[in-house]
Amino acid sequence: MKNKENKVKTAKYDKGQVFVKIMAGILALLMVAGTGATLIFALMA
């Protein structure tokens, strides 16, 4: 019984987990880009 329930749960949340990972990657890239841009502008000023 537990194995079947686990398989159903993982099947339902696979797409959600992929979406969350993609969003987390995009946000991480934006944070790194923002930090880099801030440092560049701070050094130019």
Biopython code that builds the backbone (N, CA, C, O; Angstrom):
import numpy as np
from Bio.PDB.StructureBuilder import StructureBuilder

atoms = [
    (1, "MET", "N", (0.833, -1.206, 0.000)),
    (1, "MET", "CA", (0.000, 0.000, 0.000)),
    (1, "MET", "C", (0.870, 1.260, 0.000)),
    (1, "MET", "O", (0.614, 2.192, -0.762)),
    (2, "LYS", "N", (1.874, 1.286, 0.836)),
    (2, "LYS", "CA", (2.702, 2.492, 0.927)),
    (2, "LYS", "C", (3.461, 2.753, -0.370)),
    (2, "LYS", "O", (3.605, 3.903, -0.787)),
    (3, "ASN", "N", (3.948, 1.683, -1.010)),
    (3, "ASN", "CA", (4.686, 1.858, -2.256)),
    (3, "ASN", "C", (3.805, 2.482, -3.329)),
    (3, "ASN", "O", (4.248, 3.376, -4.050)),
    (4, "LYS", "N", (2.566, 2.022, -3.441)),
    (4, "LYS", "CA", (1.661, 2.580, -4.445)),
    (4, "LYS", "C", (1.383, 4.047, -4.158)),
    (4, "LYS", "O", (1.366, 4.864, -5.079)),
    (5, "GLU", "N", (1.164, 4.393, -2.886)),
    (5, "GLU", "CA", (0.890, 5.786, -2.526)),
    (5, "GLU", "C", (2.094, 6.667, -2.854)),
    (5, "GLU", "O", (1.932, 7.777, -3.360)),
    (6, "ASN", "N", (3.290, 6.179, -2.569)),
    (6, "ASN", "CA", (4.491, 6.951, -2.853)),
    (6, "ASN", "C", (4.646, 7.190, -4.353)),
    (6, "ASN", "O", (5.020, 8.283, -4.778)),
    (7, "LYS", "N", (4.353, 6.152, -5.157)),
    (7, "LYS", "CA", (4.476, 6.310, -6.607)),
    (7, "LYS", "C", (3.486, 7.338, -7.123)),
    (7, "LYS", "O", (3.825, 8.142, -7.991)),
    (8, "VAL", "N", (2.272, 7.323, -6.602)),
    (8, "VAL", "CA", (1.262, 8.293, -7.038)),
    (8, "VAL", "C", (1.698, 9.701, -6.664)),
    (8, "VAL", "O", (1.576, 10.624, -7.469)),
    (9, "LYS", "N", (2.202, 9.870, -5.460)),
    (9, "LYS", "CA", (2.624, 11.209, -5.012)),
    (9, "LYS", "C", (3.784, 11.722, -5.872)),
    (9, "LYS", "O", (3.776, 12.879, -6.292)),
    (10, "THR", "N", (4.785, 10.868, -6.136)),
    (10, "THR", "CA", (5.927, 11.317, -6.931)),
    (10, "THR", "C", (5.490, 11.641, -8.354)),
    (10, "THR", "O", (6.000, 12.587, -8.955)),
    (11, "ALA", "N", (4.553, 10.869, -8.899)),
    (11, "ALA", "CA", (4.087, 11.129, -10.262)),
    (11, "ALA", "C", (3.366, 12.468, -10.321)),
    (11, "ALA", "O", (3.507, 13.199, -11.302)),
    (12, "LYS", "N", (2.597, 12.802, -9.289)),
    (12, "LYS", "CA", (1.852, 14.064, -9.283)),
    (12, "LYS", "C", (2.786, 15.262, -9.132)),
    (12, "LYS", "O", (2.565, 16.302, -9.752)),
    (13, "TYR", "N", (3.824, 15.122, -8.315)),
    (13, "TYR", "CA", (4.659, 16.279, -8.004)),
    (13, "TYR", "C", (5.887, 16.416, -8.900)),
    (13, "TYR", "O", (6.653, 17.365, -8.732)),
    (14, "ASP", "N", (6.099, 15.499, -9.846)),
    (14, "ASP", "CA", (7.284, 15.594, -10.705)),
    (14, "ASP", "C", (7.290, 16.900, -11.494)),
    (14, "ASP", "O", (8.294, 17.612, -11.505)),
    (15, "LYS", "N", (6.163, 17.221, -12.162)),
    (15, "LYS", "CA", (6.118, 18.453, -12.953)),
    (15, "LYS", "C", (6.287, 19.676, -12.057)),
    (15, "LYS", "O", (6.953, 20.637, -12.441)),
    (16, "GLY", "N", (5.690, 19.649, -10.869)),
    (16, "GLY", "CA", (5.823, 20.771, -9.947)),
    (16, "GLY", "C", (7.260, 20.955, -9.500)),
    (16, "GLY", "O", (7.760, 22.076, -9.407)),
    (17, "GLN", "N", (7.921, 19.833, -9.225)),
    (17, "GLN", "CA", (9.305, 19.930, -8.765)),
    (17, "GLN", "C", (10.196, 20.472, -9.870)),
    (17, "GLN", "O", (11.094, 21.273, -9.608)),
    (18, "VAL", "N", (9.958, 20.044, -11.103)),
    (18, "VAL", "CA", (10.758, 20.540, -12.222)),
    (18, "VAL", "C", (10.544, 22.043, -12.367)),
    (18, "VAL", "O", (11.498, 22.800, -12.543)),
    (19, "PHE", "N", (9.275, 22.470, -12.291)),
    (19, "PHE", "CA", (8.968, 23.902, -12.419)),
    (19, "PHE", "C", (9.649, 24.707, -11.322)),
    (19, "PHE", "O", (10.217, 25.766, -11.587)),
    (20, "VAL", "N", (9.593, 24.205, -10.087)),
    (20, "VAL", "CA", (10.225, 24.912, -8.958)),
    (20, "VAL", "C", (11.734, 25.002, -9.161)),
    (20, "VAL", "O", (12.341, 26.036, -8.883)),
    (21, "LYS", "N", (12.343, 23.910, -9.649)),
    (21, "LYS", "CA", (13.790, 23.931, -9.860)),
    (21, "LYS", "C", (14.163, 24.929, -10.953)),
    (21, "LYS", "O", (15.161, 25.639, -10.830)),
    (22, "ILE", "N", (13.372, 24.987, -12.016)),
    (22, "ILE", "CA", (13.643, 25.938, -13.092)),
    (22, "ILE", "C", (13.516, 27.364, -12.570)),
    (22, "ILE", "O", (14.366, 28.210, -12.848)),
    (23, "MET", "N", (12.448, 27.631, -11.809)),
    (23, "MET", "CA", (12.249, 28.980, -11.262)),
    (23, "MET", "C", (13.386, 29.342, -10.310)),
    (23, "MET", "O", (13.862, 30.477, -10.316)),
    (24, "ALA", "N", (13.823, 28.387, -9.494)),
    (24, "ALA", "CA", (14.920, 28.648, -8.563)),
    (24, "ALA", "C", (16.202, 28.976, -9.329)),
    (24, "ALA", "O", (16.961, 29.859, -8.930)),
    (25, "GLY", "N", (16.435, 28.262, -10.424)),
    (25, "GLY", "CA", (17.619, 28.539, -11.240)),
    (25, "GLY", "C", (17.570, 29.920, -11.854)),
    (25, "GLY", "O", (18.575, 30.631, -11.876)),
    (26, "ILE", "N", (16.389, 30.310, -12.361)),
    (26, "ILE", "CA", (16.241, 31.633, -12.958)),
    (26, "ILE", "C", (16.458, 32.714, -11.903)),
    (26, "ILE", "O", (17.152, 33.699, -12.152)),
    (27, "LEU", "N", (15.862, 32.529, -10.721)),
    (27, "LEU", "CA", (16.035, 33.519, -9.656)),
    (27, "LEU", "C", (17.497, 33.608, -9.221)),
    (27, "LEU", "O", (17.997, 34.697, -8.941)),
    (28, "ALA", "N", (18.183, 32.466, -9.164)),
    (28, "ALA", "CA", (19.597, 32.474, -8.790)),
    (28, "ALA", "C", (20.412, 33.238, -9.823)),
    (28, "ALA", "O", (21.296, 34.018, -9.467)),
    (29, "LEU", "N", (20.115, 33.014, -11.111)),
    (29, "LEU", "CA", (20.831, 33.743, -12.162)),
    (29, "LEU", "C", (20.568, 35.245, -12.056)),
    (29, "LEU", "O", (21.483, 36.051, -12.222)),
    (30, "LEU", "N", (19.325, 35.617, -11.781)),
    (30, "LEU", "CA", (19.001, 37.036, -11.645)),
    (30, "LEU", "C", (19.743, 37.654, -10.459)),
    (30, "LEU", "O", (20.226, 38.783, -10.549)),
    (31, "MET", "N", (19.834, 36.929, -9.367)),
    (31, "MET", "CA", (20.542, 37.452, -8.196)),
    (31, "MET", "C", (22.018, 37.648, -8.498)),
    (31, "MET", "O", (22.602, 38.668, -8.131)),
    (32, "VAL", "N", (22.624, 36.668, -9.169)),
    (32, "VAL", "CA", (24.048, 36.782, -9.513)),
    (32, "VAL", "C", (24.255, 37.941, -10.483)),
    (32, "VAL", "O", (25.195, 38.721, -10.332)),
    (33, "ALA", "N", (23.372, 38.053, -11.482)),
    (33, "ALA", "CA", (23.498, 39.138, -12.461)),
    (33, "ALA", "C", (23.318, 40.497, -11.785)),
    (33, "ALA", "O", (24.038, 41.447, -12.091)),
    (34, "GLY", "N", (22.359, 40.585, -10.870)),
    (34, "GLY", "CA", (22.141, 41.844, -10.164)),
    (34, "GLY", "C", (23.326, 42.228, -9.311)),
    (34, "GLY", "O", (23.717, 43.394, -9.267)),
    (35, "THR", "N", (23.897, 41.256, -8.636)),
    (35, "THR", "CA", (25.076, 41.523, -7.807)),
    (35, "THR", "C", (26.243, 41.992, -8.677)),
    (35, "THR", "O", (26.935, 42.954, -8.342)),
    (36, "GLY", "N", (26.449, 41.298, -9.797)),
    (36, "GLY", "CA", (27.543, 41.669, -10.691)),
    (36, "GLY", "C", (27.334, 43.068, -11.255)),
    (36, "GLY", "O", (28.280, 43.854, -11.317)),
    (37, "ALA", "N", (26.109, 43.392, -11.667)),
    (37, "ALA", "CA", (25.819, 44.716, -12.212)),
    (37, "ALA", "C", (26.049, 45.786, -11.154)),
    (37, "ALA", "O", (26.593, 46.850, -11.447)),
    (38, "THR", "N", (25.632, 45.502, -9.924)),
    (38, "THR", "CA", (25.824, 46.459, -8.836)),
    (38, "THR", "C", (27.314, 46.728, -8.609)),
    (38, "THR", "O", (27.728, 47.876, -8.444)),
    (39, "LEU", "N", (28.114, 45.659, -8.602)),
    (39, "LEU", "CA", (29.549, 45.836, -8.392)),
    (39, "LEU", "C", (30.173, 46.632, -9.521)),
    (39, "LEU", "O", (31.020, 47.493, -9.283)),
    (40, "ILE", "N", (29.759, 46.350, -10.757)),
    (40, "ILE", "CA", (30.321, 47.059, -11.908)),
    (40, "ILE", "C", (29.977, 48.556, -11.828)),
    (40, "ILE", "O", (30.844, 49.413, -12.005)),
    (41, "PHE", "N", (28.703, 48.852, -11.559)),
    (41, "PHE", "CA", (28.305, 50.267, -11.477)),
    (41, "PHE", "C", (28.977, 50.951, -10.302)),
    (41, "PHE", "O", (29.347, 52.121, -10.400)),
    (42, "ALA", "N", (29.144, 50.242, -9.190)),
    (42, "ALA", "CA", (29.806, 50.833, -8.017)),
    (42, "ALA", "C", (31.276, 51.133, -8.327)),
    (42, "ALA", "O", (31.802, 52.154, -7.884)),
    (43, "LEU", "N", (31.943, 50.254, -9.084)),
    (43, "LEU", "CA", (33.335, 50.478, -9.405)),
    (43, "LEU", "C", (33.500, 51.600, -10.431)),
    (43, "LEU", "O", (34.502, 52.315, -10.421)),
    (44, "MET", "N", (32.511, 51.747, -11.314)),
    (44, "MET", "CA", (32.605, 52.807, -12.330)),
    (44, "MET", "C", (32.355, 54.183, -11.717)),
    (44, "MET", "O", (32.884, 55.179, -12.211)),
    (45, "ALA", "N", (31.571, 54.254, -10.668)),
    (45, "ALA", "CA", (31.208, 55.547, -10.088)),
    (45, "ALA", "C", (32.411, 56.158, -9.367)),
    (45, "ALA", "O", (32.308, 57.251, -8.810)),
]
sb = StructureBuilder()
sb.init_structure("model")
sb.init_model(0)
sb.init_chain("A")
sb.init_seg("    ")
for serial, (resi, resn, name, xyz) in enumerate(atoms, 1):
    if name == "N":
        sb.init_residue(resn, " ", resi, " ")
    sb.init_atom(name, np.array(xyz, "f"), 0.0, 1.0, " ", f" {name:<3s}", serial, name[0])
structure = sb.get_structure()
